[in-house]
Amino acid sequence: MSTVTRTMKRQDHKRVANGQLVLVAATALAVVGLLTWWLLFRSQPVHDLAGSSATKSQPVMPNAQPNFEATIVNSGSAPGALPVGMVYIPGGEFSMGSLDPTEMVCGGDQPMDDARPLHRVQLDGFFMDATEVTNEQFGSFVQATGYVTVAERKPTREEFPEAPEENLVAGSVVFSPPPRPVPLNDHYQWWSYVPGANWRHPDGPTSDLKSREKVPVVHIAYEDAAAYAKWAGKRLPTEAEFEFAARGGLTGKPYAWGDELKPGGKWPANIYQGKFPVKGGDAGEDGFKGIAPVAQYRPNGYGLFDVGGNVWEWTSDWYRADYYSTLAAQGGIARNPQGPASSLDPAEPREPKRVQRGGSFLCTDEYCTRYMVGTRGKGEVRSASNHLGFRCVKDAPKQS
């Protein structure tokens, strides 16, 4: 997953207008009721909804560098005072990517070829939000600017010229677990388009933000996250920055917290335990059923919270399944990589997508293990859901 999509594919307009249930190959959404007409305009692969990925449709990218080389962390302390709510990430050189998770204990059943081959990256130091942006913080931005998120806006006739007028209704996608077990290859069973769902109403129009001030803001499309970052004098992290920061100075560990999924018998992150995606199936053994307030678990080595699990997070990089292969083929060390110049997902080549990182509270070894630190997510840029948020970074002054 990364994220569920907000709108339907244009090639499905005619079928949707006839009220038929549309199944698009490698899409990530369950189209039920109103979701039938809405979500597949910009459908996404399976992982874009709950963390899994239709990687079988992508080219196999063999791991040309089977071992992680040592992480080299830049020396020196933070240049100047830390911005409020941020930590200093010193930068350095590291091996970026993931080994095949299917070969690991609790690694799931997805090879995740787009996260290989491993390649060396060098980064300058930067500041990063210690937590995901919260409802309280996003609310301050909206109050100051009057900003309206994508999920709150009525889709336009220009954007969807063939959609019936009655279908052009603002809303977003909400995880809607079925009452009984369903095949995990039928993701249509557990996502619903909900009119009126947005960051103010994360579970639908009757929900609100009471007692959720410190919970990560969700139903955030890429442009919403970028707008907040600009207002805050920050930016969204690159994919390389997110991974380096999430690793916390460790070398090649599968998780942001180390080698074990459950060190010392305790859950270190907010992910899904239990039968997925059944209603009531999340056992909440990690302390939370569903989304959690920020900073409920121990931080990683750099003082970052929730870089694995809780909510997916946008990065600034365009998504390409072959990007790591391209970098590796260039040889040497990629310095401060900014991602490819454009997006290309072989499963949906017409849909512009950005990389998402970190996994969410819906990630589970039954279906999705993209809370693993080197793995990747992706999402169509105007899509949102109730398990997608973000955090920001800020350039550090150059040290002489």
N, C-alpha and C positions, 0 to 999 in steps of 0.2 A: 504494500500500500504505500501506498503512501497516502494518497487521498482519494476520496470518492469524487466523482465529477458532478458538476453543477448542471450541465446542459447536455443535450443529445446530439449525436452526430447528424450532420446535414444530410448525409445519404440515407438516413432513416426517416426523414420527414414524412414521406408518403405513407410508409407503413404505420408510423405513429399516428398520423392523421386519421387513419382507418381504425384506430383503436386496438391495434394488434400488439401483442407483447413481442418486443424486439430483442433478439439475442445477437450481440456483436462479438465476433471472435476476440478473445483475450480482453474483453471489457471487464471493468472492475465493479460494476454496479448491479444491484438488484433492482430491476425495474418492476415495481408493483404499484398499481393504481396510477397516481399522477406521475410517478417516476417513469412509467412507460413512455409518456410523451416528452419527458424533460431530459433525462440524464444521458441518453446515448448520443446526443449531438456531439458531446465531447467525451466519449467514453474512454476508460483507461484500462490497462491490464489489471489482472487480478490483484496484484500487490498494491495498486493505487487505492484500494479500498480497505484492506485489512492487513496489509503487510506482505502478502504473498505476491509472486510474480509469474507471469506466463513466460518464463525464460526459454521454454522449448521453442518458441517462435523466433528467438534471437540467435545470431550466429554464435557458435561455440568459440570461446576465446581461451585457449589453453594457458595454463599458468607457466609462463616461461621462466619464472623466478620462484622456485618452490619454497624458499626460506626467507623469512624476514631478516633483514640486516638491522644492526643496532640503531636505535633512535639516538640522535645526537642533539641535545638540547643546547640552545645558545646560552652563554653565560651572561651574568649581569642581572641586576634587579630592574624593576619597572622604571621607565624614564618619567619621572615626575609623579604627581599624585594620581591615585586611581580614580577614575570617574565613578560616581555613585552607582552602586549595584553591579559593578563590573569587576572582573579579575584580569590579571595580566597573563597572557599566553606568550612565553618567551620566543616562540618560533624555534626553528632548527631544521634538521634533516631527518626524514623517516621513510619507511617503506609503507606505501599507501595501497590499500586494497584488502582483499580477504582470500583466504584459502577456501576450498570447497566445503561449505558448512555441512553437507550431507555426510562427510567423512568424520564429523565431530560428534561427540556425545551431546545429546540435546540440540543438535544442529539443524533439525528439521529435515525436510525432504526436497529442498530446492537447491540446485547447484549454483545459482546466482552467478552465471558466467560474466555478467556485465561488471562485476567487481574484481575481475582479473584481466591481465596479469598484474602481479605486484610491480610497482615501479617507485623509484626514488623521487622524493619531492623536498624542496627546501623552501622555508617560509621565513619571512621577517616576523618580528614580534607584533602583537596587537592586543587590544582589550576586547573582552567578550562578556556579555551579560551572564551573570552567575546563574540565572534562572531563565526559563521561558517567560515571555512577556505575559503579564497577568491581565485579567479583566479590569482590575483597578487601573493599571497603567494605560491600557488601551482606552479606557473610558476618559482618562485625562486628555489624551490626544483628540478624541472625538469632541469633547467639550470645548477644547481650545480651537479646533479647526472646523467643526461641523461636518467632518468627513462621513461619507456614507459608503459602507462596504458593498462589494459586488453582490453578496447574498441578499442585501436589503434593496437592491435596485431591480426594478421590473425589466426583464429582457426586452430588447427592442425589436421592432419589425425589421430593421436593417440587418440586425445580427442573425435573425431567424425568419427569413422571408416567407417560408412555407408553413410555419407553425400556426395553428388556429389561434385567434386572438385570446380566447378563453384560457389557453395554455400558457400565455405569457404572464406568469405570476412569480413574484419574488419568493425565494426560499432557498433551502439548502438540504443536504443529505444527512440523515441521522441513522446510526446503527440501530437496527430494529430486530432483535433476536427472535427467531421462531420459537414456538412452544415445545418443539420436539427436535431430536437430531435430524440433520439433513445432510445430503452428500456435500462434501467440501469442494467439489468441483462445480457447485451450483450457487455461486455467490449472490445470485438474484434473490436468494431466500432471506438475506439478513441486512439489506439496505433499503431504505425508503426515502423518497423525496418528500419533504415536509414543508408545505407552504408556511411562510412566517418563521421558519427556523433561521437564525442568524446569531451573531455573537451575543446579542442581548438576550436571545431566547434559545439557548444551546440545545434544548431537547424538543423544541417546538414552541408555538405561540403562547401556550399556557405556562411555560417555564420562565424563570427570570434569574437574575444574578444574586439573589439574596444568599448570603453566606458563601458566595463564590468569588469574593473579591481577590483572593490569592490563588485562584485556580487559573491555569493557562487560558488565555483567550483562544477560541476556536471558531470555525466557519470563516477562516481567513484565506482569501485568495492571494496569489503572489503580489498583485498590485497593491492590495491592502497592507501587506507586510512591508513592502518597499516604501509606501507613503508614510507609515509610522516611523520607519527607520530614518527617513529624510527629515521628518519633523523633529526627531530626537537628536539630530546631528550625528547619526550613526549610519550604518549600512548593513545589508545582509551578508552573512559570511559566505566565502567561497566554499565549495565542497571540500577542498583540501584543508582549509582552515578549520572547518568543523571536525574533520576526522583527526587532525593533529591534536586539537584541543580535547576532543573526546577521549583520546588515548591517554591523556594525562601524564605523558612522559614515559609510558610503558612501551615495550617493544613487542609487537605482534600478538598481543593478547586478544582472545576472541570477544571479550566483553570489556566495557569501560572500567570495570572494577577488578579485572584480572582473569584468571583461568577457569574458575568454576562458576556455573550458572547460579548456584545457591551456596555461597561460601559460608561455612559454619552453620549450615542448616537454616540460614535466614535469607529471605528474598531481598535483594539489593536495589530493586527497581519496580516500578509499577507496570507489570505486564499481566497477561491473562493466565490464570490457573483454573483448570477444570475443563468441562466439555464445551468445546467451541462449535457453533456460535449459539447454543441453546439459551433461551431465556432463563436467567438464574444460574447459568452454568459457570459463571465466573465465581470461583470459591472465595476470592478476596484474601487468599493466604498472605499476600504481601501487604495487607492492611487496608486495601481499597478495592471496591467493586466499581469499575469505571474510572473516570478521570480523578486525579488526586491534586490537591494543592501543591504548589511548587515546594521544593526543598524539604521533602519528607524522608529522604534517604541520605545516606552519607555522600558527600561530594567526592569527585574523583581527585586525582593528584594535583590538578590545577585549581580546585575549588569550584568546579562546575557541578550543578545539580541536574539530574534528569536528562543526561545526554544519551541515555538508553531507556526507552519506554516513555510512558505518560502521553505525550503527543508528538506526532511527526513535526518536523521543522523544515521550513523552506531554506534553501541556499540560493545563491545568485547564479549558479552555473546552469546553462542549458544542459539538458540530458541527451546523451548519445550512448547507445549500447556499446559502441566500439571505441569510446574515447580513451579508455585505459590502454587498449592495444595500440592506438595511435601514439600516445605518449611513450610507451615502451619502445616502439619501433624507432623513435627519434633518438634513443640512446641518451646516456648522460643523466643529468638531474634536472627535473622540471623546477624552475624557480618561480615561486608565487603564481602558480597556474590559475588562470581565470575561467577555465572551462572552454568548451568548443565555441565556435562562432555562431552556431545555430543548433537547433534541436533535430534529432532523428531517432524515433523509436520504431524499430522495424515492425512492431505489432500494430502501430498506428502512425504511419509516416506523415500524415497531414496534421497531426495534433501537436502544437507547440508545448513542450514540457520542460520543467525545471527539476533539478535534483532536489529530493527531500531526504532528510537523514534522521536517524535515531529511533525509528519505530514508535509504537504507541501502546496504550493500555489494552489494545486488542491483539497484540502480537503474542503468539503462542507456538510452542514446538509442534503442535498438531497441524498448524497451517502456515505460520509465518515466524521467522526468527530474525527479522531485520532490526531487532534491537542489538544484534551483534555489531560490533563497532566498525568493522570494515565494509559492511554491506550498504547497498544503495536503495533508495526509493525514487519515485518519479511522480510528477503530477501535472496535469494540464493547467496552464497558468491562471485560468479564470474559474477553477474548480475549488470547492471547499467542502468541509465535512466537520463532524463534531469530534474528530480526533486529529486535527491539523492546526498547528500554531506556528510559532517562530521565536527566535531570539536574535539579538543584533550584535554587531561588532563595531569597533572603532579603531582607526589607524593610530598606532603609537608614534610619538615623536621619534625621529631618527636619532640614534645615538652616535655620537662622534667617536 
